[in-house]
């Protein structure tokens, strides 16, 4: 039993001995406010999906600026490190010895097998601060089996789109030395179904697939089923299964290959197939179908358990299934099925898996073979689906989940690596000379590692804003547009966006209010390093006099959709800048005070000139990105800017502005299908 930094006790496993539990309180508690380095444990094997998942997470954590390192299961763990490991039983025992109870431990547990016992949940409860399921199904199963709900978090896996992308695959010819075929010497057929799985794991649906394939095709059909496994002995299992089905002599062409290949070769294998089949009965998440979608290959898959995260009738041919309580498979795949005694005790509360309709699967195979154009019509939707799942998002799920249980991940020290990517910073200004002067002064201190050009729209100012712009134009690369009279922030941003076409190629655009101050010279560089997709925003603090009451108050930690009467607002507005706002996360949107995105995104979305301002134009643009394009809005708390609330932000629903405010709000409500708000406002100015 080891002491945590705050003096509380954490009970852990000792070798293979029993678990020490305290009946009066949970064994795992939030650790402290200190920031931890992450020690990510590699998979137990030097290859395979577990190793790839943990390595991909580590790479992305480091890329995003978090302090993380990859270790082996037997490597030493330091007292300032939080351990993240895959949830295998033996690995948990090793971790309990190496960590000694002095550090937080998080397990990534897919809940994808049937060897889950209620006793194991007790072990995890005693050992772990957090357990991450890979899907809603995994999380629900953990809670059903007894894991405390507040410690169960979701971590959705990702796909590397630089590796898994549409290409022309070379003809598929498995190595003879590492493959078995029921028709030796026969070449791969004109149409190829690919399946990644093996009979040693009934949850993959391999047996049902072989049975359905034999129902759908005969030996004379020019079609092949290629099964990719990783163990030579399982080829004999497939042969025995064909014999038991009574179809060995007249069965269609089946090939089993156990070549060990890397990710790039796996992408080529997907691309060489005409259709990838993933009829899984139980998945924690199920990367195979998602990677195949990313490669632009038609997919046949179940939409149950982990696959329910992303498989739909739009992006795949869906195999009919019925969910039933999970059973423990005996040694023979097609033999008797038994219930574990422990599961018999919990009855229907045990996790679910899918019972596959073999005849329905055979129809899907025949449909893909006879109507390939129909199967390929789902490819574009599959590509869109794959773009929604990145390793960056998975890394943020991990960091956010750890933060929710009190384990804060620190960031790497040191300066960022210079980038060649250029950013256009767009500023709309109206009668805000002093604010604009401070803003441009902070831009002049930006690191040379993040080159930028400025586009400033003087929106009919009557003070000395023009003199300020002229002075800073001598040392900053500025493109200046002037409006003879005030046209509003939306019209100014539209004009600046059009001007981007004439200032040369830029990779990113950052819309910045003229009353925002940027003290960190690396803030723009941090945006470029952190950006995943869609729109990103920083932590915005109130910019008040030093030592003032509001010095550490949140102005915006992203934007959020609300109920009536406002319907949208700044997340965290007016709250103290506490640890709950230090977690990077996906949000409904970000305010236009600082909004960062890739330049090419503006070719697919546009500012709506029908808004008079008040922030509804900002959340409207974000919803075009999230709901319209399927991308995301991100909040990055390690990027901190200060907001002074200048002329545009101080607009309120009073006097001459009240009609404009209500018109903007009602336009927003009508456009996005929300109920029309009442005449009174709870918070003036909408999204401030």
DAFENGI-V161075 format. One record per backbone hydrogen bond with DSSP energy under -1.0 kcal/mol. NH is the residue of the N-H (numbers start at 1). CO is the residue of the C=O. If there is no record, write none. Layout:
[[NH & CO] [NH & CO]]
//
This chain:
[[2 & 10] [4 & 8] [7 & 4] [10 & 2] [17 & 14] [36 & 408] [37 & 80] [38 & 67] [39 & 82] [40 & 69] [41 & 84] [42 & 71] [52 & 48] [53 & 49] [54 & 50] [55 & 51] [56 & 52] [57 & 53] [58 & 54] [59 & 55] [60 & 56] [61 & 57] [62 & 58] [63 & 59] [64 & 60] [65 & 62] [66 & 61] [67 & 410] [69 & 38] [71 & 40] [75 & 72] [81 & 78] [82 & 37] [83 & 104] [84 & 39] [85 & 106] [87 & 108] [88 & 86] [92 & 88] [93 & 89] [94 & 90] [95 & 91] [96 & 92] [97 & 93] [98 & 94] [99 & 95] [102 & 99] [106 & 83] [107 & 130] [108 & 85] [109 & 132] [120 & 117] [121 & 117] [122 & 118] [123 & 119] [124 & 120] [125 & 121] [126 & 122] [127 & 123] [128 & 124] [129 & 105] [130 & 105] [131 & 151] [132 & 107] [133 & 153] [139 & 135] [140 & 136] [141 & 137] [142 & 138] [143 & 139] [144 & 140] [145 & 141] [146 & 143] [147 & 142] [151 & 148] [152 & 149] [153 & 131] [155 & 133] [159 & 389] [161 & 159] [163 & 160] [164 & 160] [165 & 163] [178 & 175] [179 & 176] [180 & 256] [182 & 254] [186 & 183] [191 & 222] [193 & 224] [194 & 275] [195 & 226] [197 & 228] [201 & 198] [204 & 201] [205 & 202] [209 & 205] [210 & 206] [211 & 207] [212 & 208] [213 & 209] [214 & 210] [215 & 211] [216 & 212] [217 & 213] [219 & 250] [221 & 218] [223 & 221] [224 & 191] [225 & 253] [226 & 193] [227 & 255] [228 & 195] [229 & 257] [234 & 231] [235 & 232] [238 & 234] [239 & 235] [240 & 236] [241 & 237] [242 & 238] [243 & 239] [244 & 240] [245 & 241] [246 & 243] [247 & 242] [255 & 225] [256 & 180] [257 & 227] [258 & 178] [266 & 262] [267 & 263] [268 & 264] [269 & 265] [270 & 266] [271 & 267] [272 & 268] [273 & 270] [274 & 192] [275 & 192] [276 & 298] [277 & 194] [278 & 300] [280 & 278] [281 & 203] [282 & 203] [291 & 287] [292 & 288] [293 & 289] [294 & 290] [295 & 291] [296 & 293] [297 & 292] [300 & 276] [301 & 317] [302 & 278] [306 & 283] [307 & 304] [308 & 305] [309 & 306] [310 & 307] [311 & 307] [316 & 312] [317 & 299] [319 & 301] [322 & 355] [324 & 353] [326 & 351] [328 & 338] [335 & 332] [338 & 328] [344 & 340] [345 & 341] [347 & 343] [349 & 346] [350 & 347] [353 & 324] [354 & 281] [355 & 322] [357 & 320] [358 & 356] [361 & 357] [362 & 358] [363 & 359] [364 & 360] [365 & 361] [366 & 362] [367 & 363] [368 & 364] [369 & 365] [370 & 366] [371 & 367] [375 & 371] [376 & 372] [377 & 373] [378 & 375] [379 & 376] [382 & 378] [383 & 379] [384 & 380] [385 & 381] [386 & 382] [387 & 383] [388 & 385] [389 & 386] [394 & 390] [395 & 391] [396 & 392] [397 & 393] [398 & 394] [399 & 395] [400 & 396] [401 & 397] [402 & 398] [403 & 399] [404 & 400] [405 & 402] [406 & 403] [407 & 402] [410 & 36] [412 & 65] [419 & 449] [423 & 451] [424 & 508] [425 & 453] [426 & 510] [427 & 455] [429 & 457] [436 & 432] [437 & 433] [438 & 434] [439 & 435] [440 & 436] [441 & 437] [442 & 438] [443 & 439] [444 & 440] [446 & 443] [447 & 521] [450 & 447] [453 & 423] [454 & 477] [455 & 425] [456 & 479] [457 & 427] [458 & 481] [459 & 429] [460 & 458] [468 & 464] [469 & 465] [470 & 466] [471 & 467] [472 & 468] [473 & 469] [475 & 472] [476 & 472] [478 & 476] [479 & 454] [481 & 456] [483 & 458] [492 & 488] [493 & 489] [494 & 490] [495 & 491] [496 & 492] [497 & 493] [498 & 494] [499 & 495] [501 & 498] [502 & 499] [507 & 422] [508 & 422] [509 & 597] [510 & 424] [511 & 595] [512 & 426] [513 & 593] [516 & 513] [517 & 642] [523 & 520] [526 & 522] [527 & 523] [528 & 524] [529 & 525] [530 & 526] [531 & 527] [535 & 632] [536 & 596] [537 & 634] [539 & 639] [540 & 556] [541 & 641] [542 & 553] [543 & 643] [544 & 542] [548 & 545] [551 & 548] [553 & 550] [554 & 575] [555 & 540] [556 & 540] [557 & 571] [559 & 589] [560 & 569] [562 & 567] [567 & 563] [569 & 560] [571 & 558] [573 & 570] [574 & 554] [575 & 572] [577 & 552] [578 & 576] [581 & 578] [582 & 579] [585 & 635] [587 & 633] [589 & 559] [594 & 591] [595 & 511] [596 & 536] [597 & 509] [599 & 507] [601 & 598] [602 & 599] [603 & 600] [604 & 601] [605 & 601] [611 & 608] [616 & 613] [619 & 615] [620 & 616] [621 & 617] [622 & 618] [623 & 619] [624 & 620] [625 & 621] [626 & 622] [627 & 623] [628 & 623] [631 & 625] [634 & 535] [635 & 585] [636 & 537] [639 & 636] [641 & 539] [642 & 517] [643 & 541] [644 & 515] [650 & 646] [651 & 648] [654 & 652] [657 & 654] [658 & 655] [661 & 657] [662 & 658] [663 & 659] [664 & 660] [665 & 661] [666 & 662] [667 & 663] [668 & 664] [669 & 665] [670 & 666] [671 & 667] [672 & 668] [674 & 669] [686 & 683] [687 & 614]]
//
